[in-house]
Structures are given as structure tokens and as C-alpha cells.
Amino acid sequence: MGDVFETTDVALAEHLLRESYGGNMRFDPRGRRGRIRLDQAPLTPSARLDRLCFELSFDVCSDPLGLLVITSVRSGRITYGLDGDERPCAPGDVALAVQPEHVYQARCADLDIETAVLDPALLAQVASPQPGRSTGPVRLTGYEPVSARAARRWKATYDYVRREVLDGPGAAEPLLTASAAQLLAVTALTVFPNSALTDPTIEDRRDAHPATLRRAVTFIDEHAHAGITVADIAAAANVSVRAVQLAFRRHLGTTPTGYLRRVRLENAHRELLSADPARESVTAVAHRWGFPSASRFAARYRAAYGVHPNRTLRGAPRD
């Protein structure tokens, strides 16, 4: 759960949004003025999920925010851009509200909206830039999802992170929240057009050799307890993200994140073997190792070890 602010004072709401989103945000309310509610739930310093409710009509503008703000409209209306390039959004619509370096402008009426606020650097931690852009950021290049199915995927991921992580008992686990932030970044790259590289280059194929895999595996084994990203793994192996992904697929038949998940499952297994069942729970161990859903963790655990994790915790023999 996050921080909830509720007010009818537009000036106070303007101040709170400036504090949360940055920029010199300015409100211009029209007509009646009702309740304003801000529900802010941080995952990490680089990712946050918000819900904003405005019982009024208003225009808003701001200097560039330096953030990625992806929105999903629950009710009401919002039109982004008031300078001739307008992008209206209705209930059910998903959109990139604004590019990080662009001025933000919108017209809103009785708006109930969910937002994911992401540091643009998160995209670079989960993807490779196009050739020739290795020193530049990975960017979203369009404001709308690539398809209706992609929009549904975004909303499902948002709901999953909110339900299983932020509103669940593992919300205080750093590994769990870091993984959720990475999931949002990965999903953004599958939902919106972007500048990330999708296929390995000739150099990537050349670098995807066993030595790369060994360096990557060593790094994962030593840092599985931390919120590492595929970019961290690639940097440790001294290759690109695509090269390390290709190395895992070519030599292990999996992905870097798949291998990382396996190592974390093994660590959770060792904890369950040595834990005191009077003081520890399967759910707590699962959350500590980055598994938000206890039921999904149990299914993975049983597939790997042939027994429910509760039986391991209690010291019971295999079936």
C-alpha cells in the first residue's frame, strides 16, 4: 500500500503533483470543484504505481517531467496535447502520457486514471538499443500500444503488480519490488513501439560463446539475492544484452532471467530445508527470493523438487 492524499484544495493538489512528478506543473480548473484523490504506491526509487481521481474539469501543463508516465483511463476523459496535436483517451484506453523530454499538456474532466511512473533508464536495463545508439537511451517511440491485445497485456501486468506485490504481504521485500519494476519496463517495451533492438547482430552472435555464458552464470550465482537486471548480467559478461540472451539460449536452452529464476528457486529450497517451521513460512521465503505469488511458487517448486514446499519446510519425506 502507498500514500493516499485527499483534498478539495486545487492549489494543494497542484503542489503534491509537483512534488511527485517534478516539473513546474500548473492547474487551471474549470467550473465546479470536487474531491481530488492521489494514491501513490512506490515499488523502487525508479518505479511507482499511482491512481489519480479528479472530480472536476481542468487543464494541466508542465515543463518536461523526465519520466515515462503510462496511463490507463478508468473513467472520465483526458486529452493529451493542447497545441494542435491532440490525443484523446477514453475509459479503457492505455497511452504513453508524454515523452520524458517533452512539455506535458492535458485537458481533463472527472478523471479516474491509473499511472505507472518509470525512470526511462529502466528500459535500458532490460533491453538493448538499436545499433549506432549504444550510448543513447532506449526510448518508446509511439504514444499508443501496438495493438488492442498489447493494451490488455499492459493492464493485466499493472493489475498483477498492484495485487500480488504492492497490495500483498511481500511489498517490503526489495528483491520482489525490484523484479516487479523490471517486469513493468519489459512489458512497456512489448506494448509500445520503441527503439530497442529485437534481433541479435553479427557481433552479438560472435560474442555468444561459452566463455560469455560462464561469466554470466558466475555473476548470477553470486548476485541472485540482489535485484539484478539482464543489463547487469550482460555488463558482467562484457557483452551486449542480446549477446548474453543468445548465449543462454544457444548453450543452456533458457534465458538469463529463466536461469536467474532457477537459481533463486534453488536458494529458496535451501532455506526451506534449514528453516524452523514455527518461525518461517513458505510465503515469506517465496517473497524473499522474488516470487510474488505463493501458488505459482509452489507449482514451480513441485515441478523442480517433486514435493510441495510446505512438506520441505516441515521436514516431511517426498511422496
Helices and strands as residue ranges (DSSP letters): E 3-7, H 10-21, E 26-44, E 47-62, E 68-80, E 87-89, E 94-96, E 104-118, H 121-126, H 148-160, I 161-166, H 174-191, H 202-207, H 210-223, H 230-237, H 241-252, H 256-274, H 282-288, H 294-305, H 309-314
